Amino acid sequence: MNNPNPYAPAGLDGAMVVEERTSVLAIVALVLSLICIIPGLGVLGAILAIVALVLISGSNGRVGGKGLAIAALVIGLLVSAVWVGGIMMVSTGLKAMTGMFGGSTASLLKAAEAGDYATARQQLDASVANSVTDADFQRFVTTYQSKLGNFQSVPTGVGELMRAYGSVGQQMQGMQGQGNQGLLPLPVQFSKGWAVAALQLNPNGGGANLAPLNIELIASDGTKILLYDPAANATPAVPGATPATPPATPAPAPAPAPGRP
């Protein structure tokens, strides 16, 4: 005959009471999932949440925190989806930018170095293409080749483009300022190193190809080489001058009166 334990609490009949503890892994998973500003932590939080759910289910009630693990799993998956979508959007945008502006910049530099100024001129916005002379292209190529060497390439892949932007960080810092607003920086590799091609875009739109109005190369030491100077090609106006008026046409002589010689 089994006698009840006299020292056991009343109503429990001597059964051992095990206090439920919250899963530390579920708490860690939730914390990682909530830190959404760091990419990859959402995925890690979701993985730890799944592990926590498995351990909680097999603990026979000794471990709790199932709600925390489920919340960590849902938040981790949502944060990861946002990061993946954002990375895909950035990647697509960089590819589009490289394909649109990188190709035209490479074509312009290659054609200019080969002396094919007609092809190089086609890579510029139609509103300024005829303003850039052959002498402008010659001076541009001669100047940047003495500083940067021959043109090599423009980054094409997203990874290559990101590494290239890291290589020209100093030149891009030199572009900061009100006078450089509206310029699109594009890394360009020359035989003597990297440079930034600051593309001046038409603020009014330049058609479907979005060709640049002008190009300025910025070397690692801050030297700036402009394709052409619009002010130098324009005819300067004299301050305070009034436009010349054509000479007056002399009035015809009066016809002689009738009867007079």
RODO-2510 file (C-alpha; in nm, 4 decimals, decimal comma):
residues 261
     n   res          X          Y          Z
     1     m     0,0000     0,0000     0,0000
     2     n     0,1426     0,3343    -0,1109
     3     n     0,1401     0,5951     0,1598
     4     p     0,1222     0,9598     0,0511
     5     n     0,4239     1,1746     0,1120
     6     p     0,3516     1,3686     0,4315
     7     y     0,5846     1,6463     0,3220
     8     a     0,4187     1,6985    -0,0207
     9     p     0,2033     2,0117    -0,0737
    10     a    -0,1666     1,9535    -0,0291
    11     g    -0,3491     1,8470    -0,3459
    12     l    -0,0362     1,7497    -0,5407
    13     d    -0,0110     1,3991    -0,3971
    14     g     0,3662     1,4165    -0,3915
    15     a     0,4078     1,4833    -0,7637
    16     m     0,7176     1,6876    -0,8561
    17     v     0,6373     2,0345    -0,9851
    18     v     0,8612     2,1526    -1,2727
    19     e     0,8526     2,5250    -1,3397
    20     e     0,8286     2,6155    -1,7095
    21     r     1,1124     2,8307    -1,8372
    22     t     1,1101     3,0534    -2,1442
    23     s     1,3307     2,9457    -2,4334
    24     v     1,6392     3,1635    -2,4497
    25     l     1,6756     3,0704    -2,8156
    26     a     1,3285     3,2112    -2,8902
    27     i     1,4214     3,5385    -2,7184
    28     v     1,7473     3,5644    -2,9143
    29     a     1,5630     3,4883    -3,2389
    30     l     1,3108     3,7652    -3,1714
    31     v     1,5844     4,0180    -3,0908
    32     l     1,7736     3,9358    -3,4095
    33     s     1,4578     3,9598    -3,6190
    34     l     1,3777     4,3028    -3,4739
    35     i     1,7215     4,4416    -3,5645
    36     c     1,6084     4,5069    -3,9204
    37     i     1,8717     4,7686    -4,0071
    38     i     2,1418     4,5033    -4,0527
    39     p     2,0930     4,2777    -4,3555
    40     g     2,1021     3,9042    -4,2869
    41     l     1,9909     3,9186    -3,9242
    42     g     1,6302     3,8595    -4,0247
    43     v     1,7254     3,5315    -4,1919
    44     l     1,9306     3,4272    -3,8890
    45     g     1,6426     3,5168    -3,6575
    46     a     1,3996     3,3094    -3,8637
    47     i     1,6339     3,0072    -3,8580
    48     l     1,6805     3,0306    -3,4810
    49     a     1,3037     3,0642    -3,4385
    50     i     1,2468     2,7367    -3,6233
    51     v     1,5048     2,5632    -3,4046
    52     a     1,3409     2,7094    -3,0950
    53     l     0,9982     2,5825    -3,2022
    54     v     1,1355     2,2321    -3,2492
    55     l     1,3012     2,2332    -2,9062
    56     i     0,9904     2,3747    -2,7382
    57     s     0,7692     2,1075    -2,8946
    58     g     0,9976     1,8307    -2,7701
    59     s     1,0333     1,9631    -2,4149
    60     n     0,7017     1,8173    -2,2887
    61     g     0,6012     2,1498    -2,1428
    62     r     0,9259     2,2187    -1,9605
    63     v     1,0233     2,4970    -2,2056
    64     g     0,7917     2,7776    -2,3129
    65     g     0,8150     3,0744    -2,5436
    66     k     0,6327     2,9348    -2,8441
    67     g     0,4636     3,2693    -2,9077
    68     l     0,7990     3,4479    -2,9054
    69     a     0,9430     3,1980    -3,1523
    70     i     0,6459     3,2338    -3,3867
    71     a     0,6718     3,6140    -3,3730
    72     a     1,0467     3,5927    -3,4436
    73     l     0,9824     3,3649    -3,7422
    74     v     0,7175     3,5927    -3,8944
    75     i     0,9161     3,9138    -3,8384
    76     g     1,2388     3,7558    -3,9623
    77     l     1,0747     3,6387    -4,2836
    78     l     0,9117     3,9783    -4,3450
    79     v     1,2350     4,1693    -4,2815
    80     s     1,4281     3,9306    -4,5066
    81     a     1,1707     3,9744    -4,7831
    82     v     1,2026     4,3535    -4,7594
    83     w     1,5821     4,3339    -4,7743
    84     v     1,5765     4,0966    -5,0708
    85     g     1,3307     4,3196    -5,2542
    86     g     1,5378     4,6295    -5,1794
    87     i     1,8607     4,4648    -5,2920
    88     m     1,6952     4,3496    -5,6143
    89     m     1,5645     4,7009    -5,6819
    90     v     1,9065     4,8573    -5,6208
    91     s     2,0730     4,5924    -5,8354
    92     t     1,8273     4,6496    -6,1197
    93     g     1,8726     5,0267    -6,0963
    94     l     2,2512     5,0016    -6,1048
    95     k     2,2384     4,7703    -6,4053
    96     a     2,0060     5,0098    -6,5874
    97     m     2,2266     5,3087    -6,5051
    98     t     2,5416     5,1290    -6,6192
    99     g     2,3795     5,0122    -6,9396
   100     m     2,2366     5,3551    -7,0206
   101     f     2,5188     5,5896    -6,9233
   102     g     2,8168     5,3580    -6,9062
   103     g     2,7757     5,2401    -7,2640
   104     s     2,7487     5,5906    -7,4081
   105     t     3,0439     5,7149    -7,2013
   106     a     3,2603     5,4245    -7,3140
   107     s     3,1591     5,4795    -7,6770
   108     l     3,2404     5,8507    -7,6547
   109     l     3,5858     5,7950    -7,5042
   110     k     3,6756     5,5156    -7,7453
   111     a     3,5622     5,7141    -8,0495
   112     a     3,7372     6,0305    -7,9314
   113     e     4,0666     5,8456    -7,8787
   114     a     4,0327     5,6933    -8,2280
   115     g     3,9705     6,0360    -8,3817
   116     d     3,6135     5,9423    -8,4803
   117     y     3,4620     6,2662    -8,3560
   118     a     3,1359     6,2189    -8,5456
   119     t     3,0604     5,9023    -8,3478
   120     a     3,1751     6,0646    -8,0247
   121     r     2,9467     6,3616    -8,0924
   122     q     2,6482     6,1271    -8,1291
   123     q     2,6843     6,0232    -7,7629
   124     l     2,6018     6,3770    -7,6459
   125     d     2,2665     6,5459    -7,6094
   126     a     2,1372     6,6728    -7,9425
   127     s     2,1085     7,0280    -7,8088
   128     v     2,4863     7,0576    -7,7639
   129     a     2,6302     6,7992    -8,0028
   130     n     2,7006     7,0531    -8,2777
   131     s     2,8598     7,2931    -8,0277
   132     v     3,1455     7,0536    -7,9484
   133     t     3,4157     7,0958    -8,2114
   134     d     3,6850     6,8540    -8,3237
   135     a     3,9378     7,0769    -8,1475
   136     d     3,7428     7,0308    -7,8216
   137     f     3,7652     6,6533    -7,8541
   138     q     4,1355     6,6692    -7,9400
   139     r     4,2139     6,8892    -7,6412
   140     f     4,0003     6,6711    -7,4118
   141     v     4,1739     6,3473    -7,5148
   142     t     4,5240     6,4955    -7,5026
   143     t     4,4653     6,6425    -7,1564
   144     y     4,3177     6,3356    -6,9895
   145     q     4,5641     6,0942    -7,1521
   146     s     4,8567     6,2893    -7,0060
   147     k     4,6975     6,2590    -6,6607
   148     l     4,5039     5,9310    -6,6654
   149     g     4,6331     5,7366    -6,9634
   150     n     4,4159     5,5576    -7,2182
   151     f     4,0570     5,4599    -7,1533
   152     q     4,0156     5,1005    -7,0334
   153     s     3,6598     5,0205    -6,9284
   154     v     3,3416     5,1152    -6,7458
   155     p     3,2073     4,8699    -6,4816
   156     t     2,9235     4,6518    -6,6050
   157     g     2,8279     4,4124    -6,3242
   158     v     2,6737     4,5247    -5,9961
   159     g     2,9580     4,3853    -5,7854
   160     e     3,2187     4,5435    -6,0105
   161     l     3,0325     4,8739    -6,0005
   162     m     3,0163     4,8755    -5,6195
   163     r     3,3892     4,8013    -5,5911
   164     a     3,4599     5,0762    -5,8444
   165     y     3,2594     5,3309    -5,6432
   166     g     3,4698     5,2324    -5,3436
   167     s     3,7840     5,3101    -5,5445
   168     v     3,6676     5,6609    -5,6385
   169     g     3,5297     5,7670    -5,2999
   170     q     3,7821     6,0499    -5,2724
   171     q     3,6870     6,1938    -5,6106
   172     m     3,3166     6,1719    -5,5258
   173     q     3,3725     6,3644    -5,2036
   174     g     3,5169     6,6440    -5,4157
   175     m     3,1886     6,6603    -5,6063
   176     q     2,9936     6,7668    -5,2991
   177     g     2,8630     7,1197    -5,3166
   178     q     2,5881     7,3253    -5,4724
   179     g     2,7780     7,3742    -5,7966
   180     n     2,7884     7,0003    -5,8604
   181     q     2,4191     6,9289    -5,8124
   182     g     2,2625     6,7444    -6,1023
   183     l     2,5836     6,5606    -6,1966
   184     l     2,5795     6,1819    -6,2285
   185     p     2,9091     6,0245    -6,1079
   186     l     3,0257     5,7200    -6,3017
   187     p     3,3519     5,5313    -6,2259
   188     v     3,5788     5,4949    -6,5289
   189     q     3,9023     5,2977    -6,5400
   190     f     4,2041     5,4318    -6,7285
   191     s     4,5474     5,2796    -6,7733
   192     k     4,6853     5,4920    -6,4855
   193     g     4,3982     5,4343    -6,2433
   194     w     4,0365     5,5164    -6,1702
   195     a     3,8594     5,8448    -6,2325
   196     v     3,5049     5,9763    -6,2017
   197     a     3,3158     6,0809    -6,5111
   198     a     3,0730     6,3490    -6,3891
   199     l     2,7926     6,3470    -6,6446
   200     q     2,5901     6,6672    -6,6754
   201     l     2,2363     6,5669    -6,7684
   202     n     1,9760     6,7796    -6,9377
   203     p     1,7328     6,8956    -6,6636
   204     n     1,4590     6,9337    -6,9251
   205     g     1,5039     6,5792    -7,0533
   206     g     1,7095     6,4781    -7,3482
   207     g     1,4940     6,2231    -7,5198
   208     a     1,4855     5,8479    -7,4751
   209     n     1,8633     5,7995    -7,4607
   210     l     1,9287     6,0564    -7,1820
   211     a     2,2610     6,1542    -7,3352
   212     p     2,4756     6,3934    -7,1285
   213     l     2,5240     6,7615    -7,2056
   214     n     2,8868     6,7546    -7,0971
   215     i     3,1452     6,5276    -6,9319
   216     e     3,4022     6,6177    -6,6694
   217     l     3,6711     6,3699    -6,5639
   218     i     3,7938     6,3970    -6,2034
   219     a     4,1317     6,2394    -6,1250
   220     s     4,2383     6,1011    -5,7870
   221     d     4,4263     6,4242    -5,7024
   222     g     4,1181     6,6374    -5,7743
   223     t     4,2203     6,7496    -6,1249
   224     k     3,9109     6,8202    -6,3365
   225     i     3,9151     6,7837    -6,7144
   226     l     3,6098     6,9224    -6,8949
   227     l     3,5089     6,8042    -7,2404
   228     y     3,4210     7,1561    -7,3530
   229     d     3,3504     7,4919    -7,1954
   230     p     3,0114     7,6274    -7,3071
   231     a     3,1087     7,9800    -7,1991
   232     a     3,4229     7,9748    -7,4129
   233     n     3,2283     7,8639    -7,7203
   234     a     2,9615     8,1300    -7,6796
   235     t     3,0037     8,4838    -7,8087
   236     p     3,0463     8,7073    -7,5022
   237     a     2,8088     8,9993    -7,4649
   238     v     2,9459     9,3473    -7,3845
   239     p     2,7887     9,4761    -7,0597
   240     g     2,5739     9,7864    -7,1164
   241     a     2,5955     9,7669    -7,4939
   242     t     2,2869     9,8244    -7,7030
   243     p     2,2263     9,6314    -8,0212
   244     a     2,3374     9,8137    -8,3313
   245     t     2,0601     9,9579    -8,5478
   246     p     2,0835     9,9344    -8,9255
   247     p     2,1431    10,2648    -9,1106
   248     a     1,8299    10,4454    -9,2191
   249     t     1,7346    10,4161    -9,5824
   250     p     1,7569    10,7624    -9,7475
   251     a     1,4241    10,9069    -9,8589
   252     p     1,3761    10,9286   -10,2367
   253     a     1,4188    11,2754   -10,3982
   254     p     1,0906    11,4602   -10,4679
   255     a     0,9663    11,4489   -10,8271
   256     p     0,9911    11,7823   -11,0179
   257     a     0,6721    11,9897   -11,0501
   258     p     0,4875    11,9606   -11,3825
   259     g     0,5881    12,2263   -11,6410
   260     r     0,9271    12,2883   -11,4836
   261     p     1,2455    12,1638   -11,6427
***
